[in-house]
């Protein structure tokens, strides 16, 4: 029979109590209704996908449990299998290069949405936009110094896509001419402008292609009205741009999706009459579909807001909440950690790419140079979102096909109103995507050099 | 000096050990990155607003902390002050009557969104819609029996608003006639159809008002193409409807926003070629902006999907996640608890309203009767979303003004292509709104009766 040593038992028991008491004092706050969904989210996030994928709460399931969704060119239940014959996909401007930042800032960027959160169509004062989010957006522009938001109206949109269409509608409506307004952009341009202009076959406006073709006509103060889309920095080539057309009959929509310190130097705050921004390219949350426009003229603002109302009755309130929490994280240190991370990542990608491409005369890249950036208060090296690659040899007029033969998919130059000697390659995707792209480009260039030798 | 009673100390300490151990075993799972945002959400949700408002995570703040946002006609820091001279606002179809259900089901309906959740434009297979959510939507239709989704394509939209526009675009594009397509709806109709048809001044289609005016023309198989919007049950009057126009030149868009057991009997599953639904009226989450369309024809589906892509590049992935979690809650018990709650609430509201209105000959309501409902497997009493109130006296041709004089704001009949003898009153809002509306209507009817006596 075991005999207990009573004098020793008591100190041991007391010690245990102290231990328990200490863990009790330092325990986390007990949650009630939010505990279950927080646990679920953590369990799903903890599913191991070898760093080449994620499991999502609303992801594909196997026996009711979410499973890994692998990055392109990875496969297997834990995404550990590399698919060697897979194309390097550089088509979409999918800003996944920012994902590691948000994983690292998981605690501050998570959002718990209660089941009854903002069920109504409206928020206080019959508004469909969050006043708090508006405040943070304006603060972000002040901190970054990329746009003057003071004295301007703001409209939220379902991504910048909706706002581009809204702006087109609003500016065309303000024309008093019975003739349709000419809509232009200087090539190479973002193809959505053309698609949106044409989709409803409107009597109010017509797509007229490259802005430079209309330069003389607009300057002559003709009765013809123009709307010019200006993307600055430009998609695809990253150049800071201004409107080409001038005169009283010209209205301009500035798409500043990429006017942020990760992509471009910020020489001075933009102060145009109509400027459009998107969360997709600031925080990298393209899937959330959130954008905003800063508008000087009240009538144009009213019409844009009216369009968004008729089109979708505003933007998801869930997304507005999420956007707010993300901007709060960025603004915690005046954006330093975030923009540093974004800029360094893209700068390194561009350097690596430039090194490869400049070693061959068969290919070239857009010409970008360093410029003083008021945000970083130092020279800003090129860190564009896209490579605007040119196949220089005459016979390589179908540059898309040249790259495809080398296992790379980009977007054809003709998709931007330019020659097919050009291809746009996205530099914004995950590091898996970028590594494969670089490997294939290295192989291509090396093969070309080897042939020449 | 106190002397310890050693023989008693040990059992007491052991008892404490057991107590701590038990609480340790039954403690909540320790959370890591999600704890902070879960705590924040619970703290904000716990702010007391007297049952007449809520504090929201992205709400108006005072010294950095969210404060109560009060229901209409309530004020004060805790929303406890009733504003007696405030209008009873019955304008919007704001489905806040479902809010208490979601508060009661807080645990299962909360969603934790990690900072890196679905940043990409696309989900697996380059899709912009969640396959899991699609599965639950199809399951919901099977369980409720309100629509045949099998063999139909699905498109998600930013609310049904976007999908109505998408359907208009897609059906008009499929017309081969050089003439614009005539767009109609039978009065009283939802005004958005007119607004969306006219907004872009399209060469492809024209708004032509009340469908009944065109009945003969379409039946003669004229070369003229028609698109008819059919809302069933109808907004504003709750009637189950079918298309008025017939013939090969007519295409129909069925808006089934209200074809759910809380608003209507479900006599049989709808099986039209193009049907549109919205989360706003199913779960009550109007602020989330989520809808879906079931489409039979592949070409129409492709065009609608193409429109959504060009318009907004799909629907917020945050909202898709939230919609999924909400539908999961509803489907837990085959929708019983949820639809029972919704139906009972609206049925009681309608009974109460009918009792008041039928006591006066100066006012009348739309005629609704009980009907067998395949979902509840019993007779379904009227429980419409809106009262379509008529001011019967000739001199009360401006019924809106009559109600406004009595402290009630509705929506004018002319906003639905009908006479201003009618006003639409929303029965979907919070119980605060409904109580005030009923009180004002009681006063109005009583005053009229008193005058007559």
Interface residues (C-beta under 8 A of the other chain):
Chain A: X6 X9 X10 X13 X14 X16 X17 X20 X21 X23 X24 X27 X28 X29 X30 X31 X32 X33 X34 X35 X36 X37 X38 X39 X40 X41 X42 X45 X54 X56 X57 X58 X59 X60 X61 X69 X92 X94 X95 X96 X98 X99 X102 X103 X105 X106 X107 X108 X109 X110 X111 X112 X113 X114 X115 X116 X117 X118 X119 X120 X121 X122 X123 X124 X130 X131 X132 X133 X157 X158 X159 X161 X162 X165 X169 X192 X195 X196 X199 X200 X201 X202 X203 X204 X280 X284 X285 X286 X287 X288 X289 X290 X307 X310 X311 X312 X313 X314 X315 X316 X317 X318 X319 X320 X321 X322 X324 X325 X326 X329
Chain B: X6 X9 X10 X13 X14 X16 X17 X20 X21 X23 X24 X27 X28 X29 X30 X31 X32 X33 X34 X35 X36 X37 X38 X39 X40 X41 X42 X45 X54 X56 X57 X58 X59 X60 X61 X69 X92 X94 X95 X96 X98 X99 X102 X103 X105 X106 X107 X108 X109 X110 X111 X112 X113 X114 X115 X116 X117 X118 X119 X120 X121 X122 X123 X124 X130 X131 X132 X133 X157 X158 X159 X161 X162 X165 X169 X192 X195 X196 X199 X200 X201 X202 X203 X204 X280 X284 X285 X286 X287 X288 X289 X290 X307 X310 X311 X312 X313 X314 X315 X316 X317 X318 X319 X320 X321 X322 X324 X325 X326 X329
